[in-house]
Amino acid sequence: MDCFAAELPRTASLAEFIRAFYDSLPFRLERRIIQVLIGRPSTTQDVQALASGAAEDFSAWVVLERTDTQILLGDFRGQTRSWLAVRPLPGGGTQLLFGSGIRSVPDPVTGAPARSWGFRALGGFHLLYSRVLLGAARRRLAG
């Protein structure tokens, strides 16, 4: 599990954060890759439906839990989780939070929980990409 945070100098709702995050340029590219590789397309209207609470699924994810300030999504295969949250900052502004988690699988030799080789190999990219996504959402919200 990881978690990244960014501060926004204005108040932002979870719906605004969801729209800014999932409709940012980097995530629009990811949505296109998901469409090509696994046949799960999504549109800006789908992002809006997720943000407004009108949809319980989005591209490769389903909503697992949602409150006024946070949303937890799981991929359709049950392998990963994504979490977005907003928190008010003292004195004004909003803290934007983005976290993700990957399901562990038993190591074939030891039986101990471990991440798959593929997820371990992409770990550095994942951390960088997570920061890029959060930064892109923050910039969209800062206007």
Secondary structure, 3 states (H helix, E strand, C coil): CEEEEEEECCCCCHHHHHHHHHCCHHHHHHHHHHHHHHCCCCCHHHHHHHHHCCCCEECCEEEEEECCCEEEEEECCCCEEEEEEEEECCCCCEEEEEEEEECCEECCCCCCEECCHHHHHCHHHHHHHHHHHHHHHHHHHHC
